[in-house]
Amino acid sequence: MRVMVTGATAALGAAIVDDLRAARDVALVLAVGLSPEAPASWGGGSPLDPRLVYHAADLTRSREVRDLLHGPARDHAIDTIVHAAHHRSPHDGGHRVHAQNVEAARALVLGSADHPTIRRFVYRSFAEVYAQPYTTTSLIDEDAPLDFDPAAPQWLRDRVETDLIVCAQRGGPLQIAVLRCAELLAPGTGSQLWDYLSSGVCFRPGGFDPVVNVLSIADAVAAVAAALRSTETGVFNIPGADTLPLSCAIAESYRADLPVPGVMMGPLYKLRHVVAGFEFRYDLNIRRFHFGGVLEGSRARRVLGYVPRTPVCWPRPWWRLLLERLTEAQS
């Protein structure tokens, strides 16, 4: 197997590359990132592993995507692509962000369809593409409707559009697997929930405690690995190992849980305050706390053999981390 990974310098992409480098059935990994040089952990400009090739490319430029596919990808006989490159900040918008999120995926999947060596395309999508219910907690399967709300923020519209673009290419010679992943709760992944739980105080709608399901990087990597080694196509929900009410997630992160009236959530998200010495900012999308929904992952379990096993590492305040280290040192 000869695999190209986009977004290779981001947290998830780097973990996927490291997992592939350790696999015996992987002959070569072509890691694609925006940085001019490979990360220092890979040896900088001169990787220590001869099976790892790093290539810098700006995927927002269609010509660079074309040069990538018919240059390094063809030269190294790449047979599988993992597309995991996305703009991570939900607060940014505009044409360039849309080009990175949507147009890059369009160019990659269309260019792979008639490529002489590429046979499989694995796309990391998101659970947020579903039109989540606003009533009670429910399991969401792959046939659930997508969110086509024109008033949705750009980051969400981009994810739905990209998912549809990739899914539209199914049925041709290219094997396409779309992994709709639960929220990846880790630093450097663009997780809004991670930012929320890293605040000193977490506002929560009073009288409503939505259930959240979160995914660890280890399980996301395991899902990608399972999809790479399968010939099955279609959409697969990828849930995480942790499913719990939002209030419990706040408690796991050792943050102050402050229920407030729902009408106050919007203004509070846009304010910057200082409370008890902690500065915190709420720019998260308020709609995340007005629904309950957990991905139903039986298809991924049955077809890919994916089962979530690794709990997430919750964000912790500095004093809690210090206490845990002191406890470990004394034991």
C-alpha angles and dihedrals in degrees: 000000000000112000135191116203121195121202086033096157094054121090097262096038093051091050091051091050092050091050092050092048089057094049118099094210093059113091097182141001120207105199114199122196142150095243114099091230136034118261116275090247088065093049098270111249092353111052114209091216110075089205091064121082120180121205125183114217137159102224092192087076112076092206092057090050090051091047090049094052096044095036121040095007092052095040091053093042093238110195101178134041127201108196109200101143114123136148102260104203114084090196096066125083144161138090098311093051090049090050091053095045102037115010094048091055091046092052093046098049094042091046091049094052094075098025115132096229109020113096105159135045122191115190123194105219131172139250089228090077089079121093093241120211119255097208124055131354112276140170113257117212130191092268094060115119120264125238110261096164106147089206092060117115118265095254089060096042089050092053093050092047093049092048090053093047093054094042090051090065094059117114097048129097092282113089106226126192119182115199111200099199129199115241110301103229106203138100118274094025099099091249110166090196090056090053090047094050091046092063121101091237126028116207114210130184107263114245093015126089109176120204115240130196117202134190129219122221089243092057092044089054090048091052092050091048091051092049092049093055095046131079093208119117136201137060122327127187112222111200125185130237095249120075116166144132117280091245090058091049088054090049091048088055092048094236131142111265111213117180112205134176112281093239089062096054096083097053092042091054090059098047131091115212141166114226123175091341095307120115114207136172130204114202095136121130106268093211091073090074096048098069142047123216139144125194116250104225104183094113093055089047094048100040105028100025091236117155121168110240110155120080118219124254105242120221109258132193117249094253092055092049090050091050092050092050092049090049091050091049092053095047 
